[in-house]
Amino acid sequence: MADDIRVLLVCGTGASSGFMAANMRKAVAAHGYNIKVTARSESEIENFINETDVVMIGPHLSYVFDDIDSFVGDADVTAILMRPEYYSSLDGEAAIQHLVDVLNEDA
């Protein structure tokens, strides 16, 4: 896995993603990963895409995931649709594991 991965966590208004991001940061610290997790609302994707390596999208925003290419453009960004089973419980550990699994698949 690459160093210093910048993750943009996206939900509708940014509220639930803020809680999830905090839980993900705890998991990152526990594992010693070099991952920075930032939470933003759906409307802010385009503003932060150039500062992002991975976009993780809340499962309730699958339509955003379907249109992610229009947000990403030519940027080298991996998009991940978060799974409802960990998103609904705000399980940051499972979210980080999903992220790591996807990045290892792409490596």
C-alpha positions as CSV (number, residue, x, y, z in Angstrom):
1,M,0.0,0.0,0.0
2,A,1.3,3.4,-0.9
3,D,2.3,6.0,1.7
4,D,0.3,9.1,2.6
5,I,-3.1,8.2,1.2
6,R,-5.6,11.0,1.2
7,V,-9.2,9.7,1.6
8,L,-12.3,11.8,0.9
9,L,-15.3,10.3,2.7
10,V,-18.6,11.6,1.2
11,C,-22.1,11.4,2.5
12,G,-25.2,13.6,1.8
13,T,-24.6,16.5,4.1
14,G,-21.4,15.5,5.7
15,A,-22.8,14.7,9.2
16,S,-22.7,10.9,9.2
17,S,-19.4,10.9,7.3
18,G,-17.9,13.1,10.1
19,F,-18.6,10.4,12.6
20,M,-17.4,7.7,10.3
21,A,-14.2,9.6,9.5
22,A,-13.5,9.9,13.2
23,N,-13.9,6.2,13.7
24,M,-11.7,5.5,10.6
25,R,-9.0,7.8,12.0
26,K,-8.9,5.7,15.2
27,A,-8.5,2.5,13.1
28,V,-5.7,4.2,11.0
29,A,-3.9,5.2,14.2
30,A,-4.3,1.7,15.7
31,H,-2.7,0.1,12.6
32,G,-0.1,2.8,11.9
33,Y,-1.3,3.4,8.4
34,N,-0.3,6.7,6.6
35,I,-3.9,7.5,5.7
36,K,-5.6,10.9,6.1
37,V,-9.4,10.8,6.2
38,T,-11.4,13.9,5.5
39,A,-15.2,14.0,5.5
40,R,-17.2,16.3,3.2
41,S,-20.7,16.5,1.8
42,E,-21.6,15.3,-1.7
43,S,-21.7,18.8,-3.0
44,E,-18.0,19.4,-2.2
45,I,-16.5,16.5,-4.2
46,E,-15.3,18.6,-7.0
47,N,-13.7,21.1,-4.7
48,F,-11.5,18.5,-3.1
49,I,-10.9,15.9,-5.9
50,N,-7.5,17.2,-6.7
51,E,-6.4,16.7,-3.1
52,T,-7.7,13.1,-3.0
53,D,-6.3,9.7,-3.7
54,V,-9.5,7.7,-2.8
55,V,-13.1,8.8,-2.6
56,M,-15.2,6.6,-0.3
57,I,-18.9,7.2,-0.9
58,G,-21.7,6.4,1.5
59,P,-23.9,3.5,0.3
60,H,-27.0,5.7,0.2
61,L,-25.3,7.7,-2.5
62,S,-24.9,5.0,-5.0
63,Y,-26.0,7.4,-7.7
64,V,-22.9,9.5,-7.0
65,F,-20.7,6.4,-7.4
66,D,-22.4,5.7,-10.7
67,D,-21.4,9.2,-11.9
68,I,-18.0,9.5,-10.2
69,D,-16.2,9.8,-13.5
70,S,-17.8,13.2,-14.0
71,F,-16.4,14.4,-10.7
72,V,-13.0,12.7,-11.0
73,G,-12.2,13.6,-14.6
74,D,-8.6,12.9,-15.4
75,A,-7.5,12.7,-11.8
76,D,-5.9,9.4,-10.6
77,V,-8.6,8.7,-7.9
78,T,-9.9,5.4,-6.7
79,A,-13.6,5.4,-6.0
80,I,-15.1,3.0,-3.4
81,L,-18.8,2.6,-2.6
82,M,-18.9,1.9,1.1
83,R,-20.8,-1.2,2.3
84,P,-24.1,-0.7,4.2
85,E,-23.1,-3.3,6.9
86,Y,-20.2,-1.2,8.2
87,Y,-21.5,2.3,7.2
88,S,-24.8,1.9,9.2
89,S,-22.9,1.0,12.4
90,L,-20.1,3.6,11.7
91,D,-17.5,0.8,11.9
92,G,-14.3,2.6,11.1
93,E,-12.2,-0.6,11.4
94,A,-14.3,-2.4,8.7
95,A,-14.2,0.7,6.5
96,I,-10.4,0.9,6.7
97,Q,-10.1,-2.8,6.0
98,H,-12.3,-2.4,2.9
99,L,-10.1,0.5,1.8
100,V,-6.9,-1.5,2.3
101,D,-8.4,-4.5,0.5
102,V,-9.3,-2.4,-2.5
103,L,-5.9,-0.7,-2.7
104,N,-4.1,-4.0,-2.4
105,E,-6.2,-5.4,-5.3
106,D,-5.3,-2.3,-7.4
107,A,-1.5,-2.7,-6.6
